[in-house]
Amino acid sequence: MNGQTVALAVSTVIFAARDTGPDGRKELWVPLVRRIREPFGGMWALPGGPLLEDEDLEASAARALQLTTGLHPGYLEQLYAFGGLTRSANADERVVSIVYWASIRADQTSDLHADLNVAWMRVSELPPLAFDHSDIVEYALYRLRNKVIYSRVAYSFLGETFTLAELREVHEAILGTPLDPANFRRHVLASGAVLDTGTRLEGTPHRPPRLYRYNTDLDLADLFPAGRTTQEKP
Amino acid sequence: MNGQTVALAVSTVIFAARDTGPDGRKELWVPLVRRIREPFGGMWALPGGPLLEDEDLEASAARALQLTTGLHPGYLEQLYAFGGLTRSANADERVVSIVYWASIRADQTSDLHADLNVAWMRVSELPPLAFDHSDIVEYALYRLRNKVIYSRVAYSFLGETFTLAELREVHEAILGTPLDPANFRRHVLASGAVLDTGTRLEGTPHRPPRLYRYNTDLDLADLFPAGRTTQEKP
């Protein structure tokens, strides 16, 4: 298992669904870091950097999250290792980047601290990023879209309790397409993925919507004829 | 993106479903390589080794497959990067292993070439492996089981055409549990994942079973209310 010496970096794609769209609809945002040196000086890149000697991969990804958002990860998962031969700007340098992705709950986004060299941008309006980071964000979004229906990932964008409209808007923000409210409601309730908390959203008009929570007992096992669940290993 | 210097290795978990069980039922097998030097000398380990300067990650994984089975990969996918601090036997050494997994079609297993230091073993009867490779195989199997229902992966174990019994036996070998033939048949046909080729298995008794092929047009999109498919990025 003796491996060749290759420069190794860890980067993290951090998604948040913020109520910044028309009528307060949710939109996907990611924090980016401005590069202060070459190559790609001045361009925006994913948070991250070299793997430190004394930290494992996930700790390195969590550190990037902490530095850019001030938050500890809720949902943090390894996405992919990118190791193409030509992805580094320096021909003498071989860099393999192990990329994680994380999500931040809506009720945490107010805690996001700002920094001249850290900016949150709409996923739908990203500028060209340094290195192959545009491709990495695109792939992270692709995987998030594939994952959102059959896993619990959508709930990681929400607080402990949420309305079905909030849950639908998270799906819409991730999938980038509107979903029929009635069909969505029927599908979610039929899946058994959520439980009615018996409480309703406060501070709302005369018919406050019900609040639900994720049903951790079920984990959408019903999608699987053999009774296996779709949950990734923690 | 300059990364720290860390030893990097690539290993590949190669699955094949072979007709070695009772009544010729399919069982999962993996090829292992005997270590000829310390640490863990004489123990079995996953095929793989250091990443070469001139090959990308997937090429390195494909090389391990070629060396141990003589085959070019059909299905080859990155599984996970393992980078724990204590996984190397040598305390001075930090090794990150990027692990791929591959599958071999049933009609290729006859091509497997043997080698004193390469052995195929039943997944259900593996000895303790070198390093953390036992955990890696366990995780690969966990992911394969989660993936088999909602993706095309089961078909990568089969030839271009197959009977529904063969398809069911691949699922049974992977899931490690018998499936009800009638329920399985109904589920598969209803999913639209397979197409009747109009031909039947030759050399079989008076009622030869129909041969099917994977429906590449559909990719089980029906599992997804929003119409997304479950396919991983190639």
HADDOCK unambig.tbl for C-alpha pairs under 7 A between the chains (distance, minus, plus):
assign (segid A and resid 1 and name CA) (segid B and resid 9 and name CA) 6.24 0.50 0.50
assign (segid A and resid 1 and name CA) (segid B and resid 49 and name CA) 5.70 0.50 0.50
assign (segid A and resid 1 and name CA) (segid B and resid 50 and name CA) 6.92 0.50 0.50
assign (segid A and resid 2 and name CA) (segid B and resid 7 and name CA) 6.70 0.50 0.50
assign (segid A and resid 2 and name CA) (segid B and resid 9 and name CA) 6.79 0.50 0.50
assign (segid A and resid 2 and name CA) (segid B and resid 49 and name CA) 6.99 0.50 0.50
assign (segid A and resid 2 and name CA) (segid B and resid 50 and name CA) 6.23 0.50 0.50
assign (segid A and resid 2 and name CA) (segid B and resid 95 and name CA) 6.97 0.50 0.50
assign (segid A and resid 3 and name CA) (segid B and resid 7 and name CA) 4.37 0.50 0.50
assign (segid A and resid 3 and name CA) (segid B and resid 8 and name CA) 4.26 0.50 0.50
assign (segid A and resid 3 and name CA) (segid B and resid 9 and name CA) 4.38 0.50 0.50
assign (segid A and resid 3 and name CA) (segid B and resid 49 and name CA) 6.49 0.50 0.50
assign (segid A and resid 3 and name CA) (segid B and resid 50 and name CA) 4.00 0.50 0.50
assign (segid A and resid 3 and name CA) (segid B and resid 51 and name CA) 6.46 0.50 0.50
assign (segid A and resid 3 and name CA) (segid B and resid 95 and name CA) 6.39 0.50 0.50
assign (segid A and resid 4 and name CA) (segid B and resid 7 and name CA) 5.17 0.50 0.50
assign (segid A and resid 4 and name CA) (segid B and resid 8 and name CA) 5.38 0.50 0.50
assign (segid A and resid 4 and name CA) (segid B and resid 9 and name CA) 6.76 0.50 0.50
assign (segid A and resid 4 and name CA) (segid B and resid 50 and name CA) 4.95 0.50 0.50
assign (segid A and resid 4 and name CA) (segid B and resid 51 and name CA) 5.68 0.50 0.50
assign (segid A and resid 4 and name CA) (segid B and resid 52 and name CA) 6.89 0.50 0.50
assign (segid A and resid 5 and name CA) (segid B and resid 5 and name CA) 6.07 0.50 0.50
assign (segid A and resid 5 and name CA) (segid B and resid 6 and name CA) 5.84 0.50 0.50
assign (segid A and resid 5 and name CA) (segid B and resid 7 and name CA) 4.77 0.50 0.50
assign (segid A and resid 5 and name CA) (segid B and resid 8 and name CA) 6.31 0.50 0.50
assign (segid A and resid 6 and name CA) (segid B and resid 5 and name CA) 5.86 0.50 0.50
assign (segid A and resid 6 and name CA) (segid B and resid 6 and name CA) 6.19 0.50 0.50
assign (segid A and resid 6 and name CA) (segid B and resid 7 and name CA) 6.48 0.50 0.50
assign (segid A and resid 6 and name CA) (segid B and resid 8 and name CA) 6.37 0.50 0.50
assign (segid A and resid 7 and name CA) (segid B and resid 2 and name CA) 6.66 0.50 0.50
assign (segid A and resid 7 and name CA) (segid B and resid 3 and name CA) 4.39 0.50 0.50
assign (segid A and resid 7 and name CA) (segid B and resid 4 and name CA) 5.20 0.50 0.50
assign (segid A and resid 7 and name CA) (segid B and resid 5 and name CA) 4.82 0.50 0.50
assign (segid A and resid 7 and name CA) (segid B and resid 6 and name CA) 6.49 0.50 0.50
assign (segid A and resid 8 and name CA) (segid B and resid 3 and name CA) 4.26 0.50 0.50
assign (segid A and resid 8 and name CA) (segid B and resid 4 and name CA) 5.40 0.50 0.50
assign (segid A and resid 8 and name CA) (segid B and resid 5 and name CA) 6.34 0.50 0.50
assign (segid A and resid 8 and name CA) (segid B and resid 6 and name CA) 6.39 0.50 0.50
assign (segid A and resid 9 and name CA) (segid B and resid 1 and name CA) 6.28 0.50 0.50
assign (segid A and resid 9 and name CA) (segid B and resid 2 and name CA) 6.81 0.50 0.50
assign (segid A and resid 9 and name CA) (segid B and resid 3 and name CA) 4.41 0.50 0.50
assign (segid A and resid 9 and name CA) (segid B and resid 4 and name CA) 6.80 0.50 0.50
assign (segid A and resid 49 and name CA) (segid B and resid 1 and name CA) 5.79 0.50 0.50
assign (segid A and resid 49 and name CA) (segid B and resid 3 and name CA) 6.47 0.50 0.50
assign (segid A and resid 50 and name CA) (segid B and resid 1 and name CA) 6.99 0.50 0.50
assign (segid A and resid 50 and name CA) (segid B and resid 2 and name CA) 6.25 0.50 0.50
assign (segid A and resid 50 and name CA) (segid B and resid 3 and name CA) 3.97 0.50 0.50
assign (segid A and resid 50 and name CA) (segid B and resid 4 and name CA) 4.95 0.50 0.50
assign (segid A and resid 51 and name CA) (segid B and resid 3 and name CA) 6.43 0.50 0.50
assign (segid A and resid 51 and name CA) (segid B and resid 4 and name CA) 5.67 0.50 0.50
assign (segid A and resid 52 and name CA) (segid B and resid 4 and name CA) 6.87 0.50 0.50
assign (segid A and resid 56 and name CA) (segid B and resid 83 and name CA) 5.89 0.50 0.50
assign (segid A and resid 56 and name CA) (segid B and resid 84 and name CA) 5.18 0.50 0.50
assign (segid A and resid 56 and name CA) (segid B and resid 85 and name CA) 5.79 0.50 0.50
assign (segid A and resid 57 and name CA) (segid B and resid 83 and name CA) 5.77 0.50 0.50
assign (segid A and resid 81 and name CA) (segid B and resid 81 and name CA) 6.96 0.50 0.50
assign (segid A and resid 83 and name CA) (segid B and resid 56 and name CA) 5.89 0.50 0.50
assign (segid A and resid 83 and name CA) (segid B and resid 57 and name CA) 5.76 0.50 0.50
assign (segid A and resid 84 and name CA) (segid B and resid 56 and name CA) 5.15 0.50 0.50
assign (segid A and resid 85 and name CA) (segid B and resid 55 and name CA) 7.00 0.50 0.50
assign (segid A and resid 85 and name CA) (segid B and resid 56 and name CA) 5.77 0.50 0.50
assign (segid A and resid 95 and name CA) (segid B and resid 2 and name CA) 6.95 0.50 0.50
assign (segid A and resid 95 and name CA) (segid B and resid 3 and name CA) 6.44 0.50 0.50
assign (segid A and resid 146 and name CA) (segid B and resid 228 and name CA) 6.69 0.50 0.50
assign (segid A and resid 146 and name CA) (segid B and resid 229 and name CA) 6.89 0.50 0.50
assign (segid A and resid 146 and name CA) (segid B and resid 230 and name CA) 5.82 0.50 0.50
assign (segid A and resid 149 and name CA) (segid B and resid 224 and name CA) 6.86 0.50 0.50
assign (segid A and resid 224 and name CA) (segid B and resid 149 and name CA) 6.83 0.50 0.50
assign (segid A and resid 228 and name CA) (segid B and resid 146 and name CA) 6.70 0.50 0.50
assign (segid A and resid 229 and name CA) (segid B and resid 146 and name CA) 6.79 0.50 0.50
assign (segid A and resid 230 and name CA) (segid B and resid 146 and name CA) 5.67 0.50 0.50
